[in-house]
Amino acid sequence: MARAAVSGRLSWRTATLVEARAENASARTLVFDVPGWPGHLAGQHVDVRLTADDGYTAQRSYSMSAPADGARVEITVQTVADGEVSPYLVDVLAVGDAVELRGPIGGWFVWRPEQLDPVLLVAGGSGVVPLMAMIRARRKHHNRSVFRLIYSVRTPDDVYYADELRRRARDDHGLEVTFVYTRFGEDAHRISVADVNTHGWPPELEPACFVCGPTGFVETVADILVALGHDPRRVRTERFGPS
Ligand SMILES: Cc1cc2nc3c(=O)[nH]c(=O)nc-3n(C[C@H](O)[C@H](O)[C@H](O)COP(=O)(O)OP(=O)(O)OC[C@H]3O[C@@H](n4cnc5c(N)ncnc54)[C@H](O)[C@@H]3O)c2cc1C
């Protein structure tokens, strides 16, 4: 309801693609120039609307992958097989093309640069997108709170922002990154209580927890966090769709 209320006040803007980067074989980061963009917080998302020649429209939500930077709005889209919108954004949209975009949307799943509590980020697949915006915002604002990211992903080849995450885990003091591979190596497995217990924060530290990914993943991780003793009010979730 809050989401509907927020988006109801927002108007569609023309967004021109100015840069595109492949993240892996099926995902692409898109950087748009959006004149008049009001800025946003890490964790928020936008609606993207496509209009066909015959007037048919389709719109989908995409989290922003980078903190506010003038008129630039950056998203990362994963192709969903047989999807209506995502294959177009990943494979067809070219630099110079325009789409419509509205936002920023969302006031709950956000991290603010003035926050100082420990942060636990848990990502499943493309769910890393808004969490990457938080990691980048932390650095941009010289925030010194300690961050841990647990990133569940099929194989190393499927990791988004792979070079940057490796570099930040080395250089951004206070940031730890752990990968859980579901289809790679002898230890391949779905995220478990042991992963969250070992690589997350103990509940006594009262971390802010952000969990994002496919619906089933998010529900599993949220249940694990609450079972480990985290206050449900400190566990914020964002569901991207079917598992
Ligand atoms: C708040 C929010 C933020 C989001 N942020 C991102 C983001 O940063 N990056 C990103 O890639 N996606 C993100 N999504 C998902 C995105 O909005 C679309 O659902 C996704 O791109 C599929 O759209 P489509 O038109 O290609 O597929 P559709 O034509 O809508 O669906 C085709 C088929 O795929 C299934 N499907 C739909 N969505 C998904 C999904 N997410 N995963 C697996 N199967 C699916 C459908 O059930 C259907 O069977 C976000 C969703 C929400 C609600």
The ligand as a Gaussian input file, in Angstrom:
#p B3LYP/6-31G(d) Opt

LIG

0 1
 C       10.931000      -4.368000      -5.989000
 C       11.483000      -5.231000      -7.102000
 C       12.782000      -5.032000      -7.536000
 C       13.307000      -5.828000      -8.562000
 N       14.606000      -5.628000      -8.940000
 C       15.137000      -6.388000      -9.913000
 C       16.511000      -6.221000     -10.293000
 O       17.245000      -5.394000      -9.732000
 N       16.992000      -7.015000     -11.283000
 C       16.209000      -7.958000     -11.909000
 O       16.714000      -8.640000     -12.824000
 N       14.920000      -8.147000     -11.552000
 C       14.367000      -7.387000     -10.586000
 N       13.048000      -7.551000     -10.235000
 C       12.214000      -8.500000     -11.023000
 C       11.623000      -7.777000     -12.239000
 O       10.683000      -6.805000     -11.802000
 C       10.864000      -8.705000     -13.209000
 O        9.960000      -9.482000     -12.469000
 C       11.800000      -9.625000     -13.997000
 O       12.720000      -8.840000     -14.767000
 C       10.988000     -10.533000     -14.953000
 O       10.249000      -9.728000     -15.835000
 P        9.898000     -10.271000     -17.291000
 O        8.926000      -9.300000     -17.885000
 O       11.130000     -10.562000     -18.066000
 O        9.198000     -11.662000     -17.017000
 P        7.581000     -11.954000     -17.020000
 O        7.089000     -11.853000     -18.428000
 O        6.938000     -11.046000     -15.987000
 O        7.565000     -13.436000     -16.501000
 C        7.968000     -14.558000     -17.309000
 C        8.053000     -15.795000     -16.469000
 O        9.106000     -15.651000     -15.505000
 C        8.604000     -15.738000     -14.177000
 N        9.286000     -14.662000     -13.412000
 C        8.875000     -13.385000     -13.270000
 N        9.747000     -12.687000     -12.516000
 C       10.729000     -13.536000     -12.184000
 C       11.918000     -13.408000     -11.425000
 N       12.263000     -12.259000     -10.816000
 N       12.712000     -14.502000     -11.314000
 C       12.386000     -15.669000     -11.906000
 N       11.274000     -15.856000     -12.626000
 C       10.445000     -14.806000     -12.768000
 C        7.130000     -15.498000     -14.283000
 O        6.424000     -16.169000     -13.248000
 C        6.810000     -16.071000     -15.634000
 O        6.658000     -17.475000     -15.558000
 C       12.506000      -6.806000      -9.182000
 C       11.191000      -7.002000      -8.742000
 C       10.689000      -6.235000      -7.715000
 C        9.267000      -6.476000      -7.256000

